[in-house]
């Protein structure tokens, strides 16, 4: 059903500084989206690394995790199976035009956002 962590979406008031810091740690650019989205994806070198999507949030007091995305080879079936288990989704199979992928969002009891993506 779910087979790996796809990405961790972080938001920061200092987009350029956060991206520069992650590059200093050795992370490399995986993808940059349209400039209007103000987003870059970075990962450590090598196969199967977790991607960190960094997005600007001028209103944030500090960097924070917005969501953790889990990959599913068949996202439709995974969302259905999780729904059958009682997981409630606030968004299902929404197309993100900048990436061409679909996402479904669920929230844990602590307020965390968990995403299923294809």
C-alpha positions as CSV (number, residue, x, y, z in Angstrom):
1,X,0.0,0.0,0.0
2,X,2.4,2.7,1.2
3,X,6.0,2.0,0.3
4,X,8.2,4.9,1.4
5,X,8.4,8.5,2.6
6,X,8.1,10.5,-0.6
7,X,9.0,14.0,0.8
8,X,8.8,16.2,3.8
9,X,7.4,19.7,3.1
10,X,8.9,22.4,5.2
11,X,7.9,26.1,5.2
12,X,10.3,28.9,6.2
13,X,10.3,32.6,6.4
14,X,13.8,32.7,5.1
15,X,13.6,30.7,1.8
16,X,17.0,31.5,0.4
17,X,18.7,31.0,3.8
18,X,17.1,27.6,4.4
19,X,17.9,26.4,0.9
20,X,21.5,27.5,1.3
21,X,21.8,25.7,4.6
22,X,20.5,22.5,3.2
23,X,22.9,22.7,0.3
24,X,25.7,23.3,2.9
25,X,24.7,20.0,4.5
26,X,25.3,18.3,1.1
27,X,21.8,18.2,-0.2
28,X,21.4,18.7,-4.0
29,X,18.5,20.2,-6.0
30,X,16.1,17.5,-7.2
31,X,13.5,19.9,-8.8
32,X,12.5,23.5,-8.8
33,X,8.9,24.3,-9.5
34,X,7.5,27.4,-11.2
35,X,8.8,30.6,-9.6
36,X,5.3,31.6,-8.5
37,X,5.2,28.6,-6.2
38,X,8.6,29.5,-4.6
39,X,9.6,25.9,-4.0
40,X,12.7,23.8,-4.4
41,X,13.1,20.1,-3.6
42,X,16.4,18.9,-2.3
43,X,17.9,15.5,-1.2
44,X,21.1,14.0,-0.1
45,X,23.0,12.3,-2.9
46,X,22.2,8.7,-3.7
47,X,19.2,6.5,-4.6
48,X,16.1,6.4,-2.4
49,X,16.8,9.5,-0.4
50,X,14.0,11.4,1.3
51,X,13.2,14.7,-0.5
52,X,12.8,17.9,1.4
53,X,10.5,20.4,-0.3
54,X,11.3,23.9,0.9
55,X,8.6,26.5,0.5
56,X,8.5,30.1,1.4
57,X,6.1,31.3,4.2
58,X,6.6,34.9,5.0
59,X,4.1,34.7,7.8
60,X,5.9,32.0,9.7
61,X,7.9,32.8,12.9
62,X,10.3,30.0,12.1
63,X,10.8,27.0,9.8
64,X,8.2,24.2,10.4
65,X,7.1,20.9,8.9
66,X,3.9,21.5,6.9
67,X,3.4,17.8,6.0
68,X,5.0,14.5,5.5
69,X,4.1,12.7,2.2
70,X,4.0,9.0,1.8
71,X,4.3,7.4,-1.6
72,X,1.8,4.8,-2.8
73,X,2.3,2.9,-6.1
74,X,-1.5,2.9,-6.4
75,X,-2.6,6.0,-4.5
76,X,-6.3,5.5,-5.3
77,X,-6.3,2.0,-3.7
78,X,-4.2,3.2,-0.8
79,X,-6.6,6.1,0.1
80,X,-9.5,3.7,-0.2
81,X,-7.9,1.1,2.1
82,X,-6.9,3.8,4.6
83,X,-10.5,5.2,4.5
84,X,-11.8,1.7,5.1
85,X,-9.6,1.7,8.2
86,X,-11.2,4.9,9.5
87,X,-8.7,7.4,8.2
88,X,-10.5,10.6,7.3
89,X,-9.2,12.7,4.4
90,X,-9.7,16.5,4.1
91,X,-8.6,16.3,0.5
92,X,-8.6,13.3,-1.9
93,X,-6.8,12.9,-5.2
94,X,-6.1,16.6,-5.8
95,X,-4.0,17.2,-8.9
96,X,-1.0,19.5,-8.2
97,X,-0.4,21.1,-11.6
98,X,3.2,22.1,-10.8
99,X,4.3,18.5,-10.2
100,X,1.7,16.5,-12.2
101,X,1.0,14.4,-9.1
102,X,-2.1,13.8,-7.0
103,X,-2.3,14.2,-3.3
104,X,-4.7,13.2,-0.5
105,X,-4.4,14.8,2.9
106,X,-5.2,13.3,6.3
107,X,-4.6,14.7,9.8
108,X,-3.6,12.9,12.9
109,X,-5.0,13.7,16.4
110,X,-2.0,15.9,17.2
111,X,-2.7,18.2,14.2
112,X,-0.1,16.8,11.8
113,X,-0.8,16.6,8.1
114,X,0.0,13.3,6.4
115,X,-0.2,13.1,2.6
116,X,-0.6,10.2,0.3
117,X,0.9,10.8,-3.2
118,X,1.5,8.9,-6.3
